[in-house]
């Protein structure tokens, strides 16, 4: 699978159509348990999700993105489709945890041993593989993040729970690889939620989740959706990033555009490829290709062009679709400018 | 630049179940007045849903390898009612009745004043199609003769005058559709077959009025009715050679289901023939060789340079996977004959 220098990608999600989901309901909170955002009756929902996925694939292709996803059109959030499909979870009677915003959020209640008893995203991956010739990536919620988005009423030892999540993720990842995934990404935005716990167990859990995977792997972390976490509350640096240098993931995905991240941190990740966020999802205007090119050039001061994969800061789920498309077009055109210079 | 034996749809493609109630659609006559209850998507999101379904129809045609692309008529309840109910002079709220081609009464627009086009109806559809494919594009409009037959005339009391005013409305629409980027505009006139006696009297006059001053490539489609609705086929067209006297360049006909004797096509020596080679009453997918044989049947009567390969009729009523499979077979069948001719 040969990609050009500075291949462009998306982090994961793409905007869902209004006819498919109630985007207003979606915009209020990121669901951890199931949430009925769907506007299409159950009988036609899968067909509708498939079709919306085709539209997302087509948009990414037409925008010129090199490494694409299925847009996560079938998901209510990046994590809840997988997290609520596991054994050991009581999804009917959720627990509550305090979210980053301070809000009480319903989350899966862990009442037994966490086990993956069935494939969750395998059909999604097969569908993506059958419908694009481009490099295909699929995302999975990371074990640490899932453990943070759960209420533990079973495990004596939190670390054991995290590792059981990791085993479940690993079983899924192996099947996704078989189903044709060229790249597998773990979404771990909650690594910063509990930096101490993260330092103890996160790298170990990530490595367990990625055990035996031969295709390139990525860990994504961010400061939260721009639509829900205002820019002024975002920190200027990651509390947990250099530690990921020790993980087996070959690539690290971070947001940089909106928080104007000090790119000096990239030096800590010298052995990794970096999916660098060069699209600010809080900006209601599409970047110009030149602005994107400038952000890429800034990063090239700290890492080689063979190590850099330009991307948006985060998932594009909450953006208006036309804006998301325009931003992806700017992304691919901006990368092309710098590619020409190199 | 189109290849020899280019492929295209007649017009419609299968609409998704999440968009429209296909079971209800299939159980009734094609709507002549509005049938809003067929849509499964709420009015405020319907246009977005229709746009997305159109993208899917375009994508399926491109992936199947068609050379000339339509919008699949995703936004339409029937081929004719989107345009026919948007005109001045017709009362949609208090519809009249007209006999369908099967002989059954069907609610239709009631003509209560001069028929005029109020505003462009399908211009956005063409602009959307143009913006979303690089291939040549075709758009269909309902024919004036057919619309005049699918109406109850309470005003003109002169069927030719009524049809000519429909033609004038279609004419200004066609002008706008070419400006919007259409490469081909096709006029659907299935009722010229269903009402062949009347068509012989004034069909060509009405058709040419709709094409007055038009310089772009135009086609006319004529058929025996949807396979899903009209089950029997006569062995030959009652109205067809008459088109030779019209200024329309392309004639779209069905040959597959009717097993048509293609000798009749020799009577259209100046016209390009959109040759229907997909039998839409058959839910199994033709082999490319079957398609090739159907194309070859026409070759003694029409040179290949004047043949465009197409289905018998619109694919609206077919399950989507059958429609897609048939398009692929059609493309593969055309390729077989193209290779033979160019060997």
Interface residues (C-beta under 8 A of the other chain):
Chain A: X17 X18 X19 X39 X40 X41 X43 X44 X45 X47 X48 X51 X52 X54 X55 X58
Chain B: X16 X17 X18 X40 X41 X42 X44 X45 X46 X48 X49 X52 X53 X55 X56 X59
